């Protein structure tokens, strides 16, 4: 895994040096079909209470995520430090709801600015590959009462061992005025960190897991599982499962179960 990460970082530099364009950030995928068990038809928040949609919600929908980053400052301090701008967009499309013109149910927009330092420090049986620190904003671009947003200071540390990559991503939510906060209790459901594990089964097969836990007595755990596999020479298939809170901002306080299948456009590594 450490060798794969080194090739990945070298490829990032080569791609940007050659084209001057965006490079991959988080996984990009399209799930033309996914099924939710018990879709959330009445989103709620503590300040404004419950609301409903202007149309019916199907349990079947498409989901996709696009994500890229671009270096703002390279070779800062030394060659291992880079300042990045990243952007991730995740959308939930009621494409099979033709009675209501197939609306987009929810889209989350997540721009961020962060510094990444390639540590490449041997630690125990593996290697601490890199750390990051930055500012992250996430919102769904909707008006009240379905508006959701939060701002965070987010860090991360990546540790590789054999075929494994482990990522710890803690955050601190920046306080907001109570009269404007659309999701004041979001940490009660999502906690204070992501815990990720990626297993490189083979050169073209990857297993991934992301966990969140609120670390409270009223324990709430969320899990996301992914499996990417080859479909021809250039395309990967992708199976996706989610069970928990915070898959989308509108559903941050509602447990969602989803399984979907589609195409992986840009894998973890």
Beta strands, then each sheet from edge to edge (+ up, - down):
strand 1: 23-24
strand 2: 28-37
strand 3: 44-45
strand 4: 49-50
strand 5: 60-74
strand 6: 81-93
strand 7: 104-117
strand 8: 121-123
strand 9: 126-139
strand 10: 149-161
strand 11: 164-173
strand 12: 193-202
strand 13: 205-213
strand 14: 221-230
strand 15: 236-244
strand 16: 256-266
sheet 1: 1+ 5- 2+ 16- 15+ 14- 13+ 12- 11+ 10- 9+ 7- 6+
sheet 2: 1+ 5- 2+ 16- 15+ 14- 13+ 12- 11+ 10- 9+ 8-
sheet 3: 3+ 4-
end
